[in-house]
Amino acid sequence: MFLKKGDIVVIGSVALAFVLSFLLWLPFSKQGDRVIIKQNNKEIYSGSINKDHIVTTDTNTIVIKDGVVYMDDATCKNQVCVNSGKISKKGESILCLPNKTIVTIE
């Protein structure tokens, strides 16, 4: 299958739009200042993202350190929450659906 000139223009335009939207969004994402942790729809922790703290439940370990938050350990099988990385910007979250744990930055 060969690409035609029009196909290349469409693919290039979509790629350019994606890159530009990402570059425009980047400066508007703000550093968060609070961490909210909920489990089973109940708030179990609320605190500053700038104060180092470890929150441990029966199922999860959440680390707040150096202005970032990450899920260090979880009892779930898939470990998506542990592998989701560190968050620090307003609106970002880490979800552990099997353990019904939500970590949100505000």
N, C-alpha and C positions, 0 to 999 in steps of 0.2 A: 504494500500500500504506500503510495507516494503522497506527500503533502503538496497542495497547490499553494500558489502565492496568497490567495485569500485566507487559507487555513493558517498560514504563518502569521499573517497580520492579526487575525482574531486571537491566536494563542499569545502573541506578543502583547496585544492590548490588554488582555486579561491579566497577564503576568505583571505588566506595568501598573495596572490599577491596584493589584494586590500589594505590590511593594510601596506604592505611594500612600495607600490607606494605612499601612503599617507604620510608615515613617511619620505620618500626620498624627496618628494615635499615640505614638510613643511619648512625646513631650507632655501630653495631657494626663497620663497615668501618674497619679500622685502616691507618694509614700503614705502608707497607712499609719495610724498611731495606736489602734486598739486591736486586740485579738479576742474574739468571741468563740468559745468552744461549747457546742451543744451535743448532748447524747440523749437519744430517745426523746427528742424535742424539748429537753430541759437544759437550761444554761448551767454548765458546770464550772465555767471559768470565764472571767472577763478581766483583762488587764492590759497594761502598756506593752507594745511591741518592743520597746526599748529597754525593758527590764527582763533580764535573763531568768527563765523559769522553766521547769519541767512539769507537765501535767500528766499524771498517770491514772488510767482507769483500769478496770478489769480486762479491757480488750485492746486499749491503745496507749501509746506513749507519744506525746506531742512535745516538741522542744521549741522554746522561744529563746533565741540567742542572737546577739549582735544585730538586732533589727530585722531578723527573718524568722519564719516559722516553718517547721517541717514535721512530718509524721515519721518518727524514728522506728516505731515498732507497732505491729498490729497482729491480731490473732486470725484475721481473715485469710482464706486460701490464696486469693489472687494477688494480694499485695499492691494493688493499683495505687492505693493511698500512700504507701511508703515510697513507691517509685515516682510519685507525681512531682517531687522536687520541693524547692523552697519557695515560699510566697512572702510578699512584703507590701504589695500595692493595694490600695483601697479596692474592694470588690472581688479580690481574689479569694479562692477557697480551696480547701482540700476536703474531699468526701470519702468516707469509708462506709459504703452502703450496707455491707453485711453487718457491721457493728453499730449502724445508725449514729455515726459520729460525723459532725460537721465543724470544720475550723474555718472561720471567716475573718478577713481583715476589714476594719472600718476606719 
